[in-house]
Amino acid sequence: MTKPAYNTAYILTISAVAALGGLLFGYDFVVIGGAKPFYESFFRLHTEQQIGWANSCALLGCLVGAGASGTLSERLGRKKLLIGAALLFAVSSILTGWAPAFRWFIAWRIAGGIAIGMASNVSPMYIAEISPEQWRGRLVTLNQLTIVVGILAAQIVNWLIARPVPEGATAEMIRQSWNGQFGWRWMFTAVAVPSAVFFASAFFVPESPRWLAKMKRAEAARRVLARIGGAGYADGALAQIRDSLGAEGRARASELLAPGLRKVLWLGIVLAVLQQWVGINVIFNYAEEIYRGAGYSVSGVLFNIVITGTINLVFTLVAFWFVDRLGRRVLMLAGCAGIGLSHGLLGLAYHFGLKGLPVLVLTLSTIACFAMTLGPVCWVLISEIFPNRVRGTAMSIAVSALWIACFVLTYTFPMLNAALGAAGTFWLYAAICAGGFFFVRLRVPETKGRTLEEIAQAAFTAPAR
């Protein structure tokens, strides 16, 4: 068989455009961390419930977006969903930033969450479906890389926008300052710029060839595949896609509960929930509280948040090179162990009243470990393990589970922190990491180097090893 002549520039370009959904996901999801002390003062939020709701409300939108995108991507295709998500990112970010009252802030944060949910489902799925199997891990990790770039961009922009806050400033002083009146608004509004770039670029990417084949548009699918890897690659890939679609039969959403599909669906759901319940988004969304509790000022907190984003980016780049070399399963095991150890030590630091540098170092080690393991690898796995015919619906269920888990994590942190203390809360997350380690060891198969069709077939016939 002739070796495919992959069009590297084309593959990277369309993957990068799809991955802009990840960049906006990261930016819009994390921008709230730097804006938090300022919009809380502006809206006079005082109770743990109000603070938790403001931080977590977007996650309800994420759940709606992820759930709806499964059905919509199956009916309308992946490309139209990417365009729709980009438009919603732009509109919601501007209206969140200039919300006149707390209820409108909540409403538009939820709308932005819908865009995040759509992008979190469709972007990695699209990249997986256009990628040659040898590159798929790295290209889906590219989506995670852009999420991390978006996170860092939000943290840097927040830091640049915010003006210095005097030591000992009260909530009312912050409310009356430029930061309290306008700074936080521009933090949210800034995401409209990359949203416009994503919106314009998404019109120029092709539709997913696997979706085209499923919709019986074989010639259109062949043209996309030929541009990716040449005529020979297109013929072979299309034949394999057709065989898999025929073997799977015409699956409906209800058939995901059949024994074979149910096993794969539960695997995707548990992986998605595990990625969130290891507690990483607490560090991003409540960084201000964590670092303030460790003795840092507001200005020091904002600078530390930028450092966390930089570490996140550096170690995601490490994952980019290792995910197709070491494999998914090894990285997942290393991630559960490393994050669990970091959380355990962070709990000890809080238990013994350590402040400043020890807390910063341990949070950075947690982020570094997550960035090169569970962060990208969970997205790679849940974009790979489902059969072609039900991938859109099954992924939307797994990603919906991810956002439910993220909502529970984010909403409950202030209450857990009050009830258990910071030490007890991070020890709880460490225990979840330990459980995740044993689950991955027993249940998660290795998928590197296999086509999506081979992975789907193996998922029904072989136990995890």
C-alpha positions as CSV (number, residue, x, y, z in Angstrom):
1,M,0.0,0.0,0.0
2,T,1.3,3.4,-1.0
3,K,2.3,5.6,2.0
4,P,-0.2,8.6,2.2
5,A,1.2,12.0,1.1
6,Y,-0.2,14.0,4.0
7,N,-0.8,17.7,3.3
8,T,0.7,18.8,6.6
9,A,0.0,22.5,6.1
10,Y,-3.6,21.9,5.3
11,I,-4.1,19.5,8.2
12,L,-2.5,21.9,10.7
13,T,-4.4,24.9,9.4
14,I,-7.9,23.4,9.7
15,S,-7.0,21.8,13.0
16,A,-5.8,25.2,14.3
17,V,-9.0,26.9,13.2
18,A,-11.1,24.3,15.0
19,A,-8.9,24.6,18.0
20,L,-9.7,28.3,18.2
21,G,-12.9,27.0,19.9
22,G,-10.6,25.7,22.6
23,L,-8.8,29.0,22.9
24,L,-12.2,30.8,23.5
25,F,-13.3,28.0,25.9
26,G,-10.1,28.6,28.0
27,Y,-10.3,32.4,27.9
28,D,-14.0,32.7,28.7
29,F,-13.9,30.0,31.3
30,V,-11.0,31.5,33.3
31,V,-11.4,35.3,32.8
32,I,-13.8,35.3,35.8
33,G,-10.9,34.4,38.1
34,G,-9.1,37.7,37.7
35,A,-12.3,39.8,37.5
36,K,-13.7,38.1,40.7
37,P,-12.6,40.6,43.4
38,F,-13.9,43.5,41.3
39,Y,-17.3,42.4,40.0
40,E,-18.0,40.9,43.5
41,S,-17.5,44.4,45.0
42,F,-19.5,46.1,42.2
43,F,-22.5,43.8,42.7
44,R,-22.0,43.7,46.5
45,L,-21.8,39.9,46.7
46,H,-21.2,38.7,50.2
47,T,-22.6,35.2,50.9
48,E,-20.9,31.9,49.9
49,Q,-24.0,31.0,47.9
50,Q,-23.8,34.3,45.8
51,I,-20.1,33.9,45.2
52,G,-20.4,30.2,44.3
53,W,-23.3,31.0,41.9
54,A,-21.5,33.8,40.2
55,N,-18.5,31.6,39.6
56,S,-20.4,28.5,38.6
57,C,-23.5,29.8,36.7
58,A,-21.7,29.6,33.3
59,L,-21.3,25.9,33.9
60,L,-25.1,25.4,33.5
61,G,-24.7,27.0,30.1
62,C,-21.8,24.6,29.4
63,L,-24.1,21.7,30.2
64,V,-26.8,23.0,27.8
65,G,-24.3,23.7,25.1
66,A,-22.6,20.3,25.4
67,G,-26.0,18.5,25.4
68,A,-27.5,20.4,22.5
69,S,-24.4,20.2,20.4
70,G,-24.6,16.4,20.2
71,T,-27.9,16.4,18.4
72,L,-27.2,19.5,16.4
73,S,-23.8,18.3,15.2
74,E,-25.3,15.1,14.0
75,R,-28.0,17.0,12.1
76,L,-26.3,20.1,10.9
77,G,-22.6,19.0,10.8
78,R,-19.6,20.0,12.8
79,K,-18.7,23.1,10.8
80,K,-22.0,25.0,11.5
81,L,-21.7,24.4,15.2
82,L,-18.2,25.9,15.2
83,I,-19.5,29.0,13.5
84,G,-22.4,29.2,15.9
85,A,-20.2,28.9,18.9
86,A,-17.9,31.7,17.7
87,L,-20.8,34.1,17.2
88,L,-22.2,33.3,20.7
89,F,-18.8,33.8,22.3
90,A,-18.6,37.3,20.8
91,V,-22.1,38.5,21.7
92,S,-22.1,37.0,25.2
93,S,-18.7,38.4,26.2
94,I,-19.6,41.9,25.3
95,L,-23.0,41.8,27.1
96,T,-21.5,40.1,30.2
97,G,-18.9,42.9,30.4
98,W,-21.5,45.6,30.3
99,A,-24.2,44.0,32.3
100,P,-26.1,46.7,34.3
101,A,-27.3,44.3,37.1
102,F,-26.3,41.0,38.7
103,R,-29.2,39.1,37.1
104,W,-28.0,40.2,33.6
105,F,-24.4,39.3,34.4
106,I,-25.7,35.8,35.3
107,A,-27.8,35.5,32.2
108,W,-25.0,36.4,29.8
109,R,-22.5,34.3,31.7
110,I,-24.8,31.4,31.1
111,A,-25.0,32.3,27.4
112,G,-21.3,32.3,27.3
113,G,-21.3,28.9,29.0
114,I,-23.5,27.6,26.1
115,A,-20.7,28.6,23.7
116,I,-18.1,27.0,25.9
117,G,-20.1,23.8,26.0
118,M,-20.6,23.7,22.2
119,A,-16.9,24.3,21.6
120,S,-15.7,21.8,24.2
121,N,-17.7,19.1,22.4
122,V,-17.3,20.0,18.7
123,S,-13.7,21.2,18.5
124,P,-12.0,18.1,19.7
125,M,-14.5,15.9,17.8
126,Y,-13.9,17.7,14.6
127,I,-10.1,17.5,14.9
128,A,-10.2,13.8,15.8
129,E,-12.4,13.1,12.7
130,I,-10.0,14.9,10.2
131,S,-6.8,13.6,11.7
132,P,-4.6,10.7,10.4
133,E,-4.3,8.2,13.2
134,Q,-0.5,8.7,13.6
135,W,-1.1,12.4,14.4
136,R,-4.5,12.3,16.2
137,G,-3.2,12.4,19.8
138,R,-1.1,15.5,19.1
139,L,-3.7,17.3,17.0
140,V,-6.5,16.8,19.6
141,T,-3.9,17.9,22.2
142,L,-3.6,21.0,20.0
143,N,-7.1,21.8,21.1
144,Q,-6.0,21.5,24.8
145,L,-3.0,23.6,24.0
146,T,-5.2,26.4,22.7
147,I,-7.4,26.1,25.8
148,V,-4.3,26.7,27.8
149,V,-3.2,29.6,25.6
150,G,-6.7,31.1,26.1
151,I,-6.4,30.6,29.9
152,L,-3.0,32.4,29.9
153,A,-4.2,35.1,27.6
154,A,-7.1,35.8,29.9
155,Q,-4.8,35.9,32.9
156,I,-2.3,38.3,31.2
157,V,-5.1,40.5,29.9
158,N,-6.7,40.7,33.4
159,W,-3.3,41.5,34.9
160,L,-2.6,44.3,32.3
161,I,-6.1,45.8,32.6
162,A,-6.2,45.8,36.4
163,R,-4.8,48.9,38.1
164,P,-2.8,48.5,41.4
165,V,-5.0,48.0,44.4
166,P,-3.8,49.7,47.7
167,E,-2.9,47.4,50.6
168,G,-5.9,47.1,53.0
169,A,-8.5,48.4,50.4
170,T,-12.0,47.6,51.5
171,A,-14.7,46.1,49.3
172,E,-16.3,49.6,49.0
173,M,-13.0,51.2,48.0
174,I,-12.5,48.5,45.3
175,R,-16.1,49.1,44.1
176,Q,-15.6,52.8,43.7
177,S,-12.2,52.3,41.9
178,W,-11.6,52.1,38.2
179,N,-11.2,48.3,38.6
180,G,-14.6,48.0,40.3
181,Q,-16.4,50.3,37.8
182,F,-14.8,49.5,34.5
183,G,-11.7,47.2,34.7
184,W,-13.7,43.9,35.2
185,R,-16.0,44.9,32.3
186,W,-13.1,45.2,29.8
187,M,-11.7,41.8,31.1
188,F,-14.9,40.1,29.8
189,T,-15.3,42.3,26.7
190,A,-11.8,41.5,25.4
191,V,-12.8,38.0,24.4
192,A,-14.8,39.4,21.5
193,V,-11.6,40.0,19.5
194,P,-10.5,36.3,19.2
195,S,-14.2,35.4,18.8
196,A,-14.4,37.5,15.6
197,V,-11.2,35.8,14.3
198,F,-12.7,32.3,15.0
199,F,-16.0,33.3,13.4
200,A,-14.4,34.5,10.2
201,S,-12.0,31.5,10.0
202,A,-14.6,28.8,10.6
203,F,-16.2,29.5,7.2
204,F,-13.1,28.3,5.4
205,V,-12.7,24.9,7.0
206,P,-14.2,21.8,5.3
207,E,-16.9,19.7,6.9
208,S,-15.8,16.5,8.7
209,P,-15.4,13.7,6.2
210,R,-16.8,11.2,8.7
211,W,-20.0,13.2,9.1
212,L,-20.2,13.6,5.3
213,A,-19.9,9.9,4.8
214,K,-22.5,9.2,7.4
215,M,-24.9,11.6,5.6
216,K,-24.2,9.6,2.4
217,R,-22.3,12.4,0.8
218,A,-19.4,10.1,-0.2
219,E,-17.9,12.3,-3.0
220,A,-17.7,15.3,-0.7
221,A,-16.1,13.1,2.0
222,R,-13.6,11.8,-0.6
223,R,-12.6,15.3,-1.7
224,V,-11.8,16.3,1.9
225,L,-9.9,13.1,2.6
226,A,-8.0,13.5,-0.7
227,R,-6.9,17.0,0.3
228,I,-5.7,15.6,3.6
229,G,-3.7,12.6,2.4
230,G,-4.1,12.1,-1.4
231,A,-6.3,9.9,-3.6
232,G,-5.1,6.6,-2.2
233,Y,-5.5,7.7,1.4
234,A,-9.0,8.9,0.6
235,D,-10.1,5.6,-1.0
236,G,-8.8,3.5,1.9
237,A,-10.1,5.8,4.6
238,L,-13.5,6.1,3.0
239,A,-13.8,2.4,2.6
240,Q,-13.0,1.9,6.3
241,I,-15.5,4.5,7.4
242,R,-18.2,2.9,5.2
243,D,-17.4,-0.5,6.7
244,S,-17.6,0.8,10.2
245,L,-20.9,2.6,9.6
246,G,-22.4,-0.5,8.1
247,A,-21.2,-2.7,10.9
248,E,-22.5,-0.4,13.6
249,G,-25.9,-0.2,12.0
250,R,-28.3,2.7,12.4
251,A,-27.8,3.7,16.0
252,R,-30.2,6.0,17.8
253,A,-29.5,7.8,21.1
254,S,-31.6,5.2,23.0
255,E,-29.3,2.5,21.7
256,L,-26.4,3.9,23.7
257,L,-27.8,1.9,26.6
258,A,-27.3,-1.4,24.7
259,P,-24.6,-3.5,26.5
260,G,-21.7,-2.8,24.1
261,L,-22.3,0.9,23.7
262,R,-23.2,1.4,27.4
263,K,-19.8,0.1,28.5
264,V,-18.0,2.6,26.2
265,L,-20.4,5.4,27.2
266,W,-19.7,4.8,30.9
267,L,-16.0,4.9,30.3
268,G,-16.3,8.3,28.6
269,I,-18.5,9.6,31.4
270,V,-16.2,8.5,34.2
271,L,-13.1,9.9,32.4
272,A,-14.9,13.2,32.0
273,V,-16.0,13.4,35.6
274,L,-12.5,12.3,36.8
275,Q,-10.8,15.1,34.9
276,Q,-12.9,17.7,36.8
277,W,-13.1,16.1,40.3
278,V,-9.3,16.0,40.7
279,G,-10.0,19.6,41.6
280,I,-7.9,21.5,39.0
281,N,-10.5,24.1,38.2
282,V,-10.8,25.1,41.8
283,I,-7.2,26.4,41.5
284,F,-8.1,28.4,38.4
285,N,-11.6,29.7,39.4
286,Y,-10.8,30.4,43.1
287,A,-7.1,31.4,42.6
288,E,-7.9,34.7,44.3
289,E,-9.2,33.0,47.4
290,I,-6.5,30.4,47.5
291,Y,-3.6,32.8,47.2
292,R,-5.2,35.4,49.4
293,G,-5.5,32.7,52.0
294,A,-1.8,32.0,51.6
295,G,-1.0,35.6,52.4
296,Y,-0.8,37.3,49.0
297,S,-2.2,40.8,48.3
298,V,-4.7,41.4,45.4
299,S,-1.9,42.6,43.1
300,G,0.3,39.6,44.1
301,V,-2.7,37.3,43.4
302,L,-3.1,38.6,39.9
303,F,0.6,38.1,39.2
304,N,0.6,34.5,40.6
305,I,-2.4,33.7,38.4
306,V,-0.3,34.7,35.4
307,I,2.5,32.3,36.6
308,T,0.0,29.5,36.9
309,G,-1.1,30.1,33.3
310,T,2.5,30.1,32.1
311,I,3.2,26.8,33.8
312,N,0.0,25.4,32.3
313,L,1.1,26.3,28.8
314,V,4.7,25.0,29.2
315,F,3.6,21.6,30.4
316,T,0.8,21.3,27.8
317,L,3.5,21.7,25.2
318,V,5.3,18.7,26.9
319,A,2.1,16.7,26.6
320,F,1.9,17.6,22.9
321,W,5.1,15.7,22.3
322,F,4.5,12.7,24.5
323,V,0.8,11.8,23.9
324,D,1.5,9.9,20.7
325,R,4.8,8.5,22.0
326,L,4.1,7.3,25.6
327,G,0.4,6.7,25.0
328,R,-2.8,7.8,26.7
329,R,-2.9,5.2,29.5
330,V,0.6,5.8,30.9
331,L,0.0,9.6,31.1
332,M,-3.4,9.1,32.8
333,L,-1.9,6.9,35.5
334,A,1.0,9.4,36.0
335,G,-1.5,12.3,36.2
336,C,-3.7,10.7,38.9
337,A,-0.7,9.8,41.0
338,G,1.1,13.2,40.6
339,I,-2.0,15.4,41.2
340,G,-3.0,13.3,44.2
341,L,0.4,13.7,45.7
342,S,0.4,17.5,45.1
343,H,-3.0,17.8,46.6
344,G,-2.0,15.8,49.7
345,L,1.1,18.0,50.3
346,L,-1.0,21.2,49.7
347,G,-3.4,20.0,52.3
348,L,-0.5,19.5,54.7
349,A,0.8,23.1,53.9
350,Y,-2.6,24.5,54.9
351,H,-2.9,22.2,57.9
352,F,0.4,23.5,59.3
353,G,-0.3,27.1,58.4
354,L,2.4,27.5,55.8
355,K,1.9,30.6,53.6
356,G,3.5,32.2,50.5
357,L,6.0,30.2,48.4
358,P,5.1,26.7,49.6
359,V,1.5,27.1,48.6
360,L,2.5,28.7,45.2
361,V,5.0,25.9,44.4
362,L,2.5,23.1,45.2
363,T,-0.3,24.7,43.2
364,L,2.1,25.1,40.3
365,S,3.1,21.4,40.6
366,T,-0.5,20.4,40.5
367,I,-1.1,22.5,37.4
368,A,2.0,21.2,35.7
369,C,1.0,17.6,36.3
370,F,-2.5,18.1,35.1
371,A,-1.4,20.0,32.0
372,M,0.7,17.2,30.7
373,T,-1.7,14.3,31.6
374,L,-5.4,14.5,32.5
375,G,-5.9,17.9,30.9
376,P,-5.2,17.0,27.3
377,V,-5.4,13.2,27.5
378,C,-9.0,13.0,28.7
379,W,-10.1,15.1,25.7
380,V,-8.1,12.8,23.4
381,L,-9.7,9.7,24.8
382,I,-13.3,10.8,24.8
383,S,-12.9,12.0,21.2
384,E,-11.5,8.6,20.2
385,I,-13.5,5.8,21.9
386,F,-17.0,6.2,20.5
387,P,-18.2,4.6,17.2
388,N,-18.5,6.9,14.2
389,R,-22.3,6.7,13.9
390,V,-23.0,7.8,17.5
391,R,-19.8,9.9,18.2
392,G,-21.6,13.2,18.2
393,T,-24.4,12.1,20.6
394,A,-22.1,10.0,22.8
395,M,-19.5,12.8,23.1
396,S,-22.2,15.3,24.0
397,I,-23.3,13.0,26.9
398,A,-19.7,12.6,28.1
399,V,-18.9,16.3,27.8
400,S,-22.3,17.1,29.6
401,A,-21.1,14.9,32.4
402,L,-17.9,16.8,32.5
403,W,-19.7,20.1,32.9
404,I,-22.1,18.7,35.5
405,A,-19.0,17.6,37.4
406,C,-17.3,21.0,36.9
407,F,-20.4,22.8,38.2
408,V,-20.6,20.6,41.3
409,L,-16.8,21.1,41.9
410,T,-17.0,24.9,41.5
411,Y,-20.2,25.5,43.3
412,T,-19.3,23.4,46.3
413,F,-15.7,24.6,46.9
414,P,-16.7,27.7,49.1
415,M,-18.9,25.4,51.2
416,L,-16.4,22.6,51.4
417,N,-13.7,25.1,52.3
418,A,-15.9,26.5,55.1
419,A,-16.8,23.1,56.4
420,L,-13.5,21.1,56.0
421,G,-11.0,23.9,55.7
422,A,-8.5,24.2,52.9
423,A,-6.5,21.2,54.1
424,G,-9.5,18.9,54.3
425,T,-10.8,20.0,50.9
426,F,-7.5,19.3,49.1
427,W,-7.2,15.9,50.9
428,L,-10.7,15.1,49.6
429,Y,-9.5,15.8,46.0
430,A,-6.4,13.7,46.7
431,A,-8.6,10.8,47.6
432,I,-10.5,11.2,44.3
433,C,-7.2,11.1,42.4
434,A,-6.3,7.8,44.2
435,G,-9.7,6.3,43.1
436,G,-9.1,7.5,39.6
437,F,-5.7,5.8,39.4
438,F,-7.2,2.4,40.1
439,F,-10.0,3.0,37.6
440,V,-7.6,3.9,34.8
441,R,-5.4,0.9,35.6
442,L,-8.3,-1.5,35.5
443,R,-10.6,0.0,32.8
444,V,-8.8,2.3,30.3
445,P,-7.4,0.8,27.1
446,E,-4.5,2.1,25.1
447,T,-5.6,3.8,21.9
448,K,-2.5,5.3,20.4
449,G,-1.7,4.4,16.8
450,R,-5.2,3.0,16.0
451,T,-7.7,4.4,13.6
452,L,-11.0,5.6,15.1
453,E,-12.7,2.6,13.5
454,E,-10.2,0.2,15.0
455,I,-10.7,1.7,18.5
456,A,-14.5,1.5,18.2
457,Q,-14.2,-2.2,17.3
458,A,-11.7,-3.0,20.1
459,A,-13.9,-1.2,22.6
460,F,-16.7,-3.7,22.1
461,T,-14.5,-6.9,22.0
462,A,-11.5,-6.5,24.3
463,P,-11.1,-5.7,28.0
464,A,-8.8,-2.9,29.1
465,R,-5.2,-3.8,29.6
